Amino acid sequence: MTNPAGHPVPNGPVAAPGWYPDPWAMAPLRFHDGYQWTPVTAPLPSGPPAPSDATTRALVPVGRTPLSIVAGYVALLSVLVVPAPVALVLGICALQQLRQRPGMYGRGRAIFAIVMGGFFTVVLAILIFSANR
């Protein structure tokens, strides 16, 4: 077989079928069918790839509802006690929003906001109650 430029293709190991950098630099990618290079070429994919594993999704707020992101950050601030009720409400709203958008992520952040907001709201209530005694 010859390459698209008419040069003979060197014999080599058989590769797994897939897209590879074009060995003849005529296009960014060329498809190898597992036995030989094909004439099918493609440009490089545009944009960053979407996170595919759970660890990346946990660290990078991609595919999350904005409300769940805000709820998570307000929950972090709830250790200061005052924003705790806000974190609780935002977490509940974020869960409701996630039920309406099943393909989105952010449930963990919303639950975190509910737990932290709920705990520190109780702390706030105890502080207010004990200050009034």
Backbone hydrogen bonds, N-H to C=O, Kabsch-Sander energy under -0.5 kcal/mol:
donor,donor_aa,acceptor,acceptor_aa,energy
3,N,7,H,-3.4
6,G,3,N,-2.6
9,V,1,M,-2.6
18,G,32,H,-2.3
20,Y,30,R,-2.3
22,D,27,A,-0.6
22,D,28,P,-1.1
25,A,22,D,-1.4
29,L,42,A,-1.8
30,R,20,Y,-2.9
31,F,40,V,-2.3
32,H,18,G,-2.9
33,D,31,F,-0.5
33,D,36,Q,-2.2
38,T,31,F,-2.7
42,A,29,L,-1.9
57,R,53,D,-2.0
58,A,54,A,-1.9
59,L,55,T,-1.4
60,V,56,T,-2.9
62,V,60,V,-2.6
65,T,105,Y,-1.2
69,I,65,T,-1.6
70,V,66,P,-2.5
71,A,67,L,-2.6
72,G,68,S,-1.9
73,Y,69,I,-1.9
74,V,70,V,-2.7
75,A,71,A,-2.0
76,L,72,G,-1.5
77,L,73,Y,-1.6
78,S,74,V,-0.8
78,S,75,A,-0.5
79,V,76,L,-1.0
80,L,77,L,-2.3
81,V,78,S,-2.3
82,V,80,L,-1.9
84,A,81,V,-1.4
87,A,83,P,-2.2
88,L,84,A,-2.3
89,V,85,P,-2.3
90,L,86,V,-2.9
91,G,87,A,-2.4
92,I,88,L,-1.9
93,C,89,V,-2.6
94,A,90,L,-2.6
95,L,91,G,-2.1
96,Q,92,I,-1.9
97,Q,93,C,-2.4
98,L,94,A,-2.4
99,R,95,L,-1.7
100,Q,96,Q,-1.1
101,R,97,Q,-1.0
104,M,101,R,-1.8
105,Y,63,G,-3.5
110,A,106,G,-2.2
111,I,107,R,-2.6
112,F,108,G,-2.4
113,A,109,R,-2.3
114,I,110,A,-2.0
115,V,111,I,-2.8
116,M,112,F,-2.8
117,G,113,A,-2.4
118,G,114,I,-2.5
119,F,115,V,-2.6
120,F,116,M,-2.6
121,T,117,G,-1.5
122,V,118,G,-1.8
123,V,119,F,-1.9
124,L,120,F,-2.2
125,A,121,T,-2.5
126,I,122,V,-2.4
127,L,123,V,-2.4
128,I,124,L,-2.6
129,F,125,A,-2.7
130,S,126,I,-2.8
131,A,127,L,-1.7
132,N,128,I,-1.2
133,R,130,S,-0.6
